[in-house]
Amino acid sequence: MTALEALNDAALWQVAREMMSPEQQEQFFQLREQQQAGTIPDAGRVMLAQLHQDADRLMLRKAYAYVLLKWRGQRLPTLDAVEAQG
């Protein structure tokens, strides 16, 4: 995370707007449905755990980027504006 501190504001805004790829999102939701239905294979469990970890890491990076931007005096978008991006 400390690597984010070295980024300029433009790069931090880019990090703050990062999203999982549509393919990763689709795979994540399909595997979660299989898990909830009790039909997920062992390999699917491993992939779901990895996707979950990747999503958590992405959210932490985004949150830290927003914290750094705020600390630097940048005006942050409202939650509605952030949700509209996705």
Secondary structure, DSSP 8 states (H G I E B T S, - for coil): -HHHHTS-HHHHHHHHT----HHHHHHHHHHHHHHHHT---HHHHHHHHHHHHHHHHHHHHHHHHHHHHHHTT-----HHHHHHH-
